[in-house]
């Protein structure tokens, strides 16, 4: 079984998708490690951010980078 859209893409498009996928994976791992190593004002926030990162794949890491840094202790 082949996917016709994959056959019609040039090598450059596949390369770009691969690079973007690897970059997103690195961002996701960075955010997950940062959540696990950080201390939060409310201890439940760590669990909430882990759940968001695991189940909200599309916007979880971006939401953490924008919103999560403010809920950490210094």
Buried (B, 14 or more C-beta within 10 A) or exposed (E): EEEEEEEEBEEEEEEEEEEEEEEBEEBBEEBBEBBEEBEBEEEEBBEBBBEBBEEEEEEBBBBBEEEBEEBBEE
